[in-house]
């Protein structure tokens, strides 16, 4: 699986290797990320799986592309 962090999340992950083997869903992904990078507990973010923002727990596979999206702002 490929994880692409954006904005503040890219700064937190700092292009470090994220150990995400054998994760089956987005809830598991959040749990692992927040254990490896405790700063993420204080940042609201959305997860997109294969270019679709998901709001509920969603299955992921080794072929999934995951985007971590910080809050959007604009006007």
Secondary structure as GFF3:
##gff-version 3
##sequence-region A 1 75
A	DSSP	beta_strand	2	5	.	.	.	ID=ss1
A	DSSP	alpha_helix	8	13	.	.	.	ID=ss2
A	DSSP	alpha_helix	26	36	.	.	.	ID=ss3
A	DSSP	three_ten_helix	38	42	.	.	.	ID=ss4
A	DSSP	beta_strand	45	49	.	.	.	ID=ss5
A	DSSP	beta_strand	52	54	.	.	.	ID=ss6
A	DSSP	beta_strand	65	70	.	.	.	ID=ss7
###
